Amino acid sequence: MEILISILLVVIGLSTGIAASIISNNMKENNANKKADDIIEKAKKEAEKTKRDSLFEAKEEAHKLKLEVDKEIKEKKQELKQSEERLIQRENSIDKRDELFQKREISLDERELKLTEKQKNIQDEQAKVEEIKKEQLELLTQISGFSKEKAKDLVMKKVEEQMSKEITAYIKERENEAKLESDKIAKNLLVTSMQRYAADLSNEQTVTVVSLPNDEIKGRIIGREGRNIRTIEAITGVDLIIDDTPEAVVLSSFDPLRREIARVTLENLLKDGRIHPTRIEELYDKVSKEMKSKIVEYGNDALFEVGITKMDPELVEILGKLHFRTSYGQNALEHSKEVAHLTGILAGELGENVTLAKRAGLLHDIGKAIDHEIEGSHVQIGVDIAKKYKESEEVINAIASHHGDTEPQNIISVLVAIADALSASRPGARNDSLENYLKRLEQLENIANEMEGVEKTYAVQAGRELRVIVKPEEVDDLTSHKIARDIKDKIESTMQYPGTIKVTVIRETRATEEAK
């Protein structure tokens, strides 16, 4: 029973809980629905409010846009109005300008008519003037006895004489200015070079004197029936002069190398004491072989003295041979070293390559070392040697142009030519034969005597100066300058000479009266 009651109570409790739950849920649902309706209603009100606000804002914005558009249209209308006014003003201005142009065109037409009429009048007047000129010319021709062509030639000749004097005066003035400036620069360079390098004069003679211990040895040198002296002369190519000079024998030859070999051979014979043809030949062969090493030594000494460090050994040997070559008595190797030093100094003064300048100066006469062995001038032989041993283009051009055979292509070539002339022309550097000396003086005087108006010519100072006396009645002062320049040009183009030749033209008038 209790169980049933418990079960019943449980059932009742469950039913009550379920009912209460259902009632609670219904109440909650009703409340939710109510809230939802309130939210919806509220949303509808807010939507209506937002809609009204949006419509108001849209209307306000549309009103603003309308005002702006109206303002812009008003501005555009104003601009159009202003443009229209400007166009009207421009059109009025164009009309006025057109009217002015029309008036000017009418004025120009009138002026053209007047000018045409004036031109016609001028042409008529010119025709009358030409007729009058023609009549006057005919009258002048009859009075003077000169035709138009003859008078023209006379006037042209007079003008030519006057212009010639003016041109000569102008040239003289410019030449004097140029000479002053160029002489000043050139003298500074040359004096500086000569001050910095001053070598002793070294003239080679054609004879060598060999000292003997006593005069009795001369007989042994001559040998029985002269066989020893004939052997020496035959194998050395040198003449032995044995005369009354005490304790001395003279070796004579134009070839310094042969003379040197003969000297050493003879000295060795005197030391050895055995003087006979076989021993002479043995010593000559030995000295000839030793001379090659001596030639190389001369070449290396020259390189060391000049300051050149690298050169082909075969070229060094050829350079050493210059020690045994001469030009007008001047030792060729000493001359080459002197030219190298002078060229280097000049190059240094001008800011050029000093080493290259010295090399070109040292090798400028290299052809003279073997010009007696090969056909051709020493210039061409020197160029061939330089090309063979792959010397630079500057060195080759300096060799080719130092005597004017080829145009110098660079400043170093010009400096080598200057140094060569400076070394060759300084007093005492070279000997000159009497025959060549007389020929040069005669040629100088003949060049001057060929000039028109020259009376007498004198070559003085060993051919360094040419004094020309002109006829004063035929040559005026300005023409004398022209004669001096013409003589100078002809000397430069026809003669070969060391250094410079000064041309002095002398014009004087002497009036002499004798009182009785």
C-alpha positions as CSV (number, residue, x, y, z in Angstrom):
1,M,0.0,0.0,0.0
2,E,2.8,2.3,0.9
3,I,4.4,1.5,-2.3
4,L,1.3,2.4,-4.3
5,I,1.0,5.6,-2.3
6,S,4.7,6.3,-3.1
7,I,4.2,5.5,-6.7
8,L,1.0,7.7,-6.8
9,L,2.8,10.5,-5.1
10,V,5.6,10.2,-7.6
11,V,3.2,10.2,-10.5
12,I,1.4,13.2,-9.0
13,G,4.7,15.0,-8.5
14,L,5.8,14.3,-12.1
15,S,2.4,15.4,-13.5
16,T,2.6,18.6,-11.4
17,G,6.2,19.3,-12.6
18,I,5.3,18.6,-16.2
19,A,2.3,20.9,-15.9
20,A,4.4,23.6,-14.2
21,S,7.1,23.2,-16.9
22,I,4.5,23.5,-19.7
23,I,3.0,26.6,-18.1
24,S,6.4,28.1,-17.5
25,N,7.4,27.5,-21.1
26,N,4.1,29.0,-22.4
27,M,4.7,32.0,-20.3
28,K,8.2,32.4,-21.6
29,E,7.1,31.9,-25.1
30,N,4.4,34.6,-24.7
31,N,7.0,36.9,-23.2
32,A,9.4,36.1,-26.1
33,N,6.7,36.8,-28.7
34,K,5.8,40.0,-26.9
35,K,9.4,41.1,-26.9
36,A,9.7,40.1,-30.5
37,D,6.7,42.2,-31.4
38,D,8.2,45.1,-29.5
39,I,11.5,44.7,-31.3
40,I,9.8,44.5,-34.6
41,E,7.7,47.5,-33.8
42,K,10.6,49.4,-32.6
43,A,12.6,48.4,-35.8
44,K,9.7,49.6,-38.0
45,K,9.7,52.9,-36.2
46,E,13.4,53.3,-36.6
47,A,13.2,52.3,-40.3
48,E,10.5,54.9,-40.8
49,K,12.6,57.5,-39.1
50,T,15.8,56.5,-41.1
51,K,13.7,56.6,-44.3
52,R,12.5,60.1,-43.5
53,D,16.0,61.3,-42.6
54,S,17.4,59.8,-45.9
55,L,14.8,61.4,-48.0
56,F,15.5,64.7,-46.3
57,E,19.3,64.3,-46.8
58,A,18.7,63.3,-50.5
59,K,16.5,66.3,-51.1
60,E,19.1,68.6,-49.4
61,E,21.9,67.1,-51.5
62,A,19.9,67.4,-54.7
63,H,19.3,71.1,-53.8
64,K,23.0,71.6,-53.3
65,L,23.8,70.0,-56.6
66,K,21.3,72.1,-58.3
67,L,22.8,75.3,-56.8
68,E,26.3,74.2,-57.9
69,V,25.1,73.4,-61.4
70,D,23.3,76.7,-61.7
71,K,26.4,78.5,-60.5
72,E,28.7,76.7,-63.0
73,I,26.2,77.4,-65.8
74,K,26.2,81.0,-64.8
75,E,30.1,81.1,-64.8
76,K,30.2,79.3,-68.2
77,K,27.8,81.8,-69.6
78,Q,29.9,84.7,-68.3
79,E,33.0,83.1,-69.8
80,L,31.3,82.7,-73.2
81,K,30.1,86.3,-73.0
82,Q,33.7,87.5,-72.3
83,S,35.0,85.3,-75.2
84,E,32.4,86.6,-77.5
85,E,33.4,90.2,-76.5
86,R,37.1,89.4,-77.1
87,L,36.3,87.9,-80.5
88,I,34.2,91.0,-81.4
89,Q,37.2,93.2,-80.4
90,R,39.6,91.1,-82.3
91,E,37.4,91.1,-85.4
92,N,37.2,94.9,-85.1
93,S,41.0,95.1,-84.8
94,I,41.4,92.8,-87.8
95,D,39.1,95.1,-89.8
96,K,41.1,98.1,-88.8
97,R,44.4,96.3,-89.7
98,D,43.0,95.3,-93.0
99,E,42.0,98.8,-93.7
100,L,45.6,100.0,-92.8
101,F,47.1,97.3,-95.1
102,Q,44.9,98.4,-98.0
103,K,46.0,102.0,-97.5
104,R,49.6,100.9,-97.3
105,E,49.3,98.8,-100.4
106,I,47.9,101.8,-102.2
107,S,50.8,103.9,-100.9
108,L,53.4,101.3,-102.0
109,D,51.9,101.2,-105.5
110,E,52.2,104.9,-105.7
111,R,55.8,104.7,-104.4
112,E,56.7,102.0,-106.9
113,L,55.4,104.1,-109.7
114,K,57.5,107.0,-108.5
115,L,60.6,104.7,-108.2
116,T,60.1,103.3,-111.6
117,E,60.0,106.8,-113.0
118,K,63.1,107.8,-111.0
119,Q,64.9,104.7,-112.2
120,K,64.1,105.5,-115.8
121,N,65.4,109.1,-115.2
122,I,68.6,107.7,-113.6
123,Q,69.2,105.3,-116.5
124,D,68.8,108.2,-118.9
125,E,71.3,110.3,-116.8
126,Q,73.7,107.3,-116.6
127,A,73.6,106.9,-120.4
128,K,74.3,110.7,-120.7
129,V,77.2,110.3,-118.2
130,E,78.6,107.3,-120.0
131,E,78.5,109.2,-123.2
132,I,80.2,112.2,-121.6
133,K,82.9,109.8,-120.1
134,K,83.5,108.2,-123.4
135,E,83.9,111.7,-125.0
136,Q,86.3,112.7,-122.1
137,L,88.3,109.5,-122.4
138,E,88.7,110.0,-126.2
139,L,89.7,113.6,-125.5
140,L,92.2,112.5,-122.8
141,T,93.6,109.8,-125.1
142,Q,94.1,112.4,-127.8
143,I,95.7,114.9,-125.4
144,S,97.9,112.4,-123.5
145,G,98.8,110.1,-126.3
146,F,98.0,107.0,-124.0
147,S,95.4,104.4,-124.8
148,K,93.2,103.0,-122.0
149,E,95.1,99.7,-121.9
150,K,98.5,101.5,-121.8
151,A,97.3,103.8,-119.0
152,K,95.9,100.8,-117.1
153,D,99.2,98.9,-117.4
154,L,101.1,102.0,-116.2
155,V,98.8,102.4,-113.2
156,M,99.0,98.7,-112.4
157,K,102.8,98.8,-112.6
158,K,102.9,101.8,-110.3
159,V,100.5,100.1,-107.8
160,E,102.5,96.8,-108.0
161,E,105.7,98.7,-107.1
162,Q,104.1,100.4,-104.2
163,M,102.4,97.2,-103.0
164,S,105.7,95.3,-103.4
165,K,107.4,97.9,-101.1
166,E,104.6,97.7,-98.6
167,I,104.6,93.9,-98.6
168,T,108.3,93.8,-98.2
169,A,108.1,96.3,-95.3
170,Y,105.4,94.2,-93.7
171,I,107.3,91.0,-94.2
172,K,110.5,92.6,-92.8
173,E,108.6,93.8,-89.7
174,R,107.0,90.4,-89.1
175,E,110.3,88.6,-89.7
176,N,112.1,90.9,-87.2
177,E,109.4,90.2,-84.6
178,A,109.5,86.4,-85.3
179,K,113.3,86.4,-85.3
180,L,113.5,88.2,-82.0
181,E,111.1,85.8,-80.3
182,S,112.4,82.6,-81.9
183,D,116.1,83.6,-81.5
184,K,115.4,84.2,-77.8
185,I,113.8,80.9,-77.2
186,A,116.2,78.9,-79.4
187,K,119.3,80.6,-77.8
188,N,118.0,79.8,-74.3
189,L,117.5,76.2,-75.2
190,L,120.9,75.8,-77.0
191,V,122.8,77.8,-74.4
192,T,121.2,75.7,-71.6
193,S,122.1,72.5,-73.5
194,M,125.7,73.5,-74.2
195,Q,126.1,74.7,-70.6
196,R,124.9,71.3,-69.2
197,Y,127.1,69.4,-71.7
198,A,130.5,70.5,-72.7
199,A,132.7,67.7,-74.2
200,D,136.3,68.1,-75.3
201,L,137.0,68.5,-78.9
202,S,138.3,65.2,-80.4
203,N,139.7,65.3,-83.9
204,E,140.9,62.0,-85.5
205,Q,144.0,62.3,-87.6
206,T,145.0,60.1,-90.5
207,V,148.3,59.1,-89.0
208,T,149.4,57.3,-85.9
209,V,152.9,57.5,-84.4
210,V,154.4,54.3,-82.8
211,S,157.3,54.9,-80.5
212,L,160.4,52.7,-80.9
213,P,162.9,51.7,-78.2
214,N,165.8,52.8,-80.4
215,D,166.5,53.7,-84.1
216,E,168.2,50.3,-84.7
217,I,164.8,48.6,-84.6
218,K,163.8,50.4,-87.8
219,G,166.1,48.2,-89.9
220,R,164.5,45.1,-88.4
221,I,161.0,46.5,-89.2
222,I,162.1,47.1,-92.8
223,G,163.6,43.6,-93.0
224,R,165.9,42.1,-95.6
225,E,165.2,43.8,-98.9
226,G,162.1,45.3,-97.3
227,R,160.1,42.1,-97.0
228,N,158.9,42.9,-93.4
229,I,157.6,46.3,-94.2
230,R,155.9,45.0,-97.4
231,T,154.2,42.2,-95.4
232,I,152.9,44.7,-92.8
233,E,151.6,47.1,-95.4
234,A,150.0,44.2,-97.4
235,I,148.1,42.5,-94.6
236,T,147.1,45.7,-92.7
237,G,146.4,48.0,-95.6
238,V,148.3,50.7,-93.8
239,D,151.3,52.7,-95.1
240,L,154.4,52.7,-92.9
241,I,156.5,55.8,-93.0
242,I,160.0,55.3,-91.7
243,D,162.1,58.5,-92.0
244,D,164.6,60.4,-90.0
245,T,162.2,61.0,-87.1
246,P,164.1,59.6,-84.1
247,E,162.7,56.5,-82.4
248,A,159.3,56.7,-84.2
249,V,157.4,55.1,-87.0
250,V,154.4,56.7,-88.6
251,L,151.3,54.6,-89.7
252,S,149.2,56.4,-92.3
253,S,145.6,55.4,-93.3
254,F,142.2,57.0,-93.7
255,D,140.7,53.9,-92.0
256,P,141.1,54.2,-88.2
257,L,140.3,50.5,-87.6
258,R,143.0,49.4,-89.9
259,R,145.4,51.9,-88.4
260,E,144.6,50.7,-84.9
261,I,145.1,47.0,-85.8
262,A,148.4,47.9,-87.4
263,R,149.5,49.9,-84.4
264,V,148.7,47.0,-81.9
265,T,150.3,44.5,-84.2
266,L,153.5,46.5,-84.6
267,E,153.7,47.1,-80.8
268,N,153.3,43.4,-80.1
269,L,156.0,42.7,-82.7
270,L,158.3,45.0,-80.9
271,K,157.6,43.4,-77.5
272,D,158.0,39.9,-79.0
273,G,161.2,40.7,-80.8
274,R,160.7,38.2,-83.6
275,I,160.0,40.3,-86.7
276,H,159.5,38.2,-89.8
277,P,156.6,37.7,-92.3
278,T,155.2,34.6,-90.6
279,R,155.2,36.1,-87.2
280,I,153.6,39.3,-88.6
281,E,150.7,37.3,-90.0
282,E,150.2,35.3,-86.8
283,L,150.1,38.5,-84.6
284,Y,147.8,40.3,-87.2
285,D,145.3,37.4,-87.0
286,K,145.4,37.4,-83.2
287,V,144.9,41.2,-83.0
288,S,142.1,41.1,-85.5
289,K,140.2,38.6,-83.4
290,E,140.9,40.5,-80.2
291,M,139.7,43.7,-81.8
292,K,136.1,42.4,-82.0
293,S,135.8,42.2,-78.2
294,K,137.3,45.6,-78.0
295,I,134.7,47.0,-80.5
296,V,131.9,45.5,-78.3
297,E,133.6,47.1,-75.3
298,Y,133.5,50.5,-77.0
299,G,129.8,50.0,-77.8
300,N,128.9,49.0,-74.2
301,D,130.9,52.0,-72.8
302,A,128.9,54.3,-75.1
303,L,125.6,52.8,-73.8
304,F,126.8,53.2,-70.2
305,E,127.9,56.8,-70.7
306,V,124.7,57.8,-72.4
307,G,122.5,55.9,-69.9
308,I,120.8,53.3,-72.2
309,T,120.5,49.9,-70.6
310,K,119.1,47.6,-73.2
311,M,120.1,47.0,-76.8
312,D,120.6,44.0,-79.1
313,P,124.2,42.7,-78.8
314,E,124.7,42.7,-82.6
315,L,123.6,46.3,-82.7
316,V,126.0,47.1,-79.8
317,E,128.9,45.7,-81.9
318,I,127.9,47.8,-84.9
319,L,127.7,50.8,-82.6
320,G,131.3,50.1,-81.3
321,K,132.6,50.2,-84.9
322,L,131.7,53.9,-85.0
323,H,134.8,54.4,-82.8
324,F,136.9,53.6,-85.9
325,R,134.9,55.8,-88.3
326,T,135.4,59.6,-88.8
327,S,133.6,62.4,-90.5
328,Y,135.8,65.4,-91.5
329,G,138.2,64.3,-88.8
330,Q,135.5,64.0,-86.1
331,N,135.3,60.6,-84.4
332,A,131.8,59.2,-85.3
333,L,131.2,57.5,-81.9
334,E,132.2,60.6,-79.9
335,H,130.0,62.6,-82.2
336,S,127.1,60.2,-81.7
337,K,127.5,60.3,-77.9
338,E,127.6,64.1,-78.0
339,V,124.4,64.2,-80.1
340,A,122.7,61.8,-77.7
341,H,123.6,64.0,-74.7
342,L,122.5,67.2,-76.5
343,T,119.2,65.6,-77.7
344,G,118.5,64.3,-74.2
345,I,119.0,67.8,-72.7
346,L,116.9,69.5,-75.3
347,A,114.1,66.9,-74.8
348,G,114.2,67.4,-71.1
349,E,113.8,71.2,-71.6
350,L,110.8,70.6,-73.8
351,G,109.2,67.9,-71.6
352,E,109.8,65.0,-74.1
353,N,111.0,61.4,-73.5
354,V,114.6,61.9,-72.6
355,T,115.6,58.2,-72.8
356,L,114.1,57.8,-76.3
357,A,115.7,61.1,-77.4
358,K,119.1,59.9,-76.3
359,R,118.6,56.5,-78.0
360,A,117.7,58.3,-81.3
361,G,120.7,60.6,-81.0
362,L,123.1,57.8,-80.3
363,L,121.9,55.7,-83.3
364,H,121.4,58.6,-85.8
365,D,124.7,57.9,-87.6
366,I,124.8,54.1,-87.1
367,G,124.9,53.6,-90.9
368,K,128.4,55.0,-91.0
369,A,129.7,52.0,-89.1
370,I,129.3,49.8,-92.2
371,D,128.7,52.2,-95.1
372,H,132.1,51.1,-96.5
373,E,130.9,47.5,-96.6
374,I,127.3,48.0,-98.0
375,E,126.2,50.1,-101.0
376,G,124.0,53.1,-100.2
377,S,124.0,56.3,-98.1
378,H,124.7,56.0,-94.4
379,V,121.1,57.3,-93.8
380,Q,119.4,54.5,-95.7
381,I,121.8,51.9,-94.2
382,G,121.0,53.2,-90.7
383,V,117.3,53.0,-91.4
384,D,117.7,49.4,-92.5
385,I,119.7,48.5,-89.4
386,A,117.2,50.1,-87.1
387,K,114.3,48.2,-88.8
388,K,116.3,45.0,-88.6
389,Y,116.8,45.3,-84.9
390,K,113.2,46.4,-84.3
391,E,113.9,50.0,-83.1
392,S,110.9,52.3,-82.5
393,E,109.3,54.4,-85.2
394,E,110.7,57.6,-83.5
395,V,114.3,56.3,-83.7
396,I,113.8,55.2,-87.4
397,N,112.4,58.5,-88.4
398,A,115.1,60.4,-86.6
399,I,117.8,58.4,-88.5
400,A,115.9,59.0,-91.8
401,S,115.3,62.7,-91.3
402,H,118.5,64.0,-89.6
403,H,119.9,65.2,-92.9
404,G,116.6,66.4,-94.4
405,D,116.1,63.4,-96.7
406,T,112.7,62.7,-95.0
407,E,110.2,64.9,-93.3
408,P,110.5,64.6,-89.5
409,Q,107.3,63.1,-88.0
410,N,107.9,63.9,-84.3
411,I,109.7,66.4,-82.1
412,I,112.5,64.0,-81.2
413,S,113.5,63.8,-84.9
414,V,113.8,67.6,-85.0
415,L,115.8,67.6,-81.8
416,V,118.2,65.0,-83.2
417,A,118.7,67.1,-86.4
418,I,119.4,70.2,-84.2
419,A,121.9,68.4,-82.0
420,D,123.6,66.8,-85.0
421,A,124.1,70.3,-86.6
422,L,125.2,71.7,-83.2
423,S,127.8,69.0,-82.7
424,A,129.1,69.2,-86.2
425,S,129.3,73.0,-86.5
426,R,130.9,74.0,-83.3
427,P,134.4,75.5,-83.9
428,G,137.1,72.8,-84.2
429,A,134.8,69.9,-84.2
430,R,135.5,69.0,-87.8
431,N,138.2,69.4,-90.4
432,D,137.5,70.4,-93.9
433,S,139.7,69.9,-96.9
434,L,140.9,73.0,-98.7
435,E,139.3,71.9,-101.9
436,N,135.8,71.5,-100.3
437,Y,136.3,74.8,-98.5
438,L,137.1,76.7,-101.6
439,K,134.2,75.1,-103.5
440,R,131.7,76.1,-100.8
441,L,132.9,79.7,-100.8
442,E,132.7,79.9,-104.5
443,Q,129.2,78.4,-104.6
444,L,128.1,80.9,-102.0
445,E,129.4,83.9,-103.9
446,N,127.9,82.6,-107.2
447,I,124.5,82.3,-105.6
448,A,124.6,85.9,-104.5
449,N,126.1,87.2,-107.8
450,E,123.2,85.7,-109.8
451,M,120.8,88.2,-108.0
452,E,119.8,91.3,-109.9
453,G,121.3,94.5,-108.6
454,V,124.3,92.8,-106.9
455,E,127.6,94.4,-107.5
456,K,130.1,92.4,-105.4
457,T,130.0,89.4,-103.0
458,Y,132.4,88.3,-100.3
459,A,132.3,85.0,-98.3
460,V,133.9,85.6,-95.0
461,Q,134.5,83.9,-91.6
462,A,135.2,80.5,-93.3
463,G,131.9,80.6,-95.2
464,R,129.8,81.4,-92.1
465,E,128.9,84.8,-93.4
466,L,128.1,86.2,-96.9
467,R,128.4,89.9,-97.4
468,V,126.6,91.2,-100.5
469,I,127.2,94.7,-101.9
470,V,124.3,96.0,-104.1
471,K,124.1,98.9,-106.6
472,P,122.5,101.7,-104.7
473,E,121.0,103.3,-107.8
474,E,119.2,100.1,-108.7
475,V,118.3,98.7,-105.3
476,D,116.4,100.6,-102.5
477,D,116.4,99.7,-98.8
478,L,113.3,97.5,-98.9
479,T,114.5,95.6,-102.0
480,S,117.8,94.9,-100.2
481,H,115.8,93.0,-97.6
482,K,114.1,91.0,-100.3
483,I,117.4,90.2,-101.9
484,A,118.8,88.9,-98.5
485,R,115.8,86.7,-98.1
486,D,116.0,85.3,-101.6
487,I,119.7,84.5,-101.2
488,K,118.9,82.8,-97.9
489,D,116.2,80.7,-99.5
490,K,118.4,79.6,-102.4
491,I,121.3,78.7,-100.1
492,E,119.0,76.5,-98.0
493,S,117.6,74.8,-101.1
494,T,120.8,74.2,-103.0
495,M,123.7,73.7,-100.5
496,Q,124.6,71.3,-97.8
497,Y,126.5,72.9,-94.9
498,P,126.9,72.5,-91.1
499,G,125.6,75.2,-88.8
500,T,124.3,78.5,-90.2
501,I,125.3,81.1,-92.8
502,K,124.6,84.8,-92.2
503,V,123.6,86.8,-95.2
504,T,124.3,90.6,-95.0
505,V,123.2,92.9,-97.8
506,I,125.1,96.2,-97.8
507,R,123.7,99.3,-99.7
508,E,125.4,102.7,-99.4
509,T,125.7,105.8,-101.5
510,R,128.9,107.9,-101.4
511,A,129.0,111.4,-102.8
512,T,132.6,112.5,-103.6
513,E,133.7,116.0,-104.7
514,E,137.2,117.3,-105.2
515,A,138.0,120.9,-104.3
516,K,140.4,122.7,-106.6
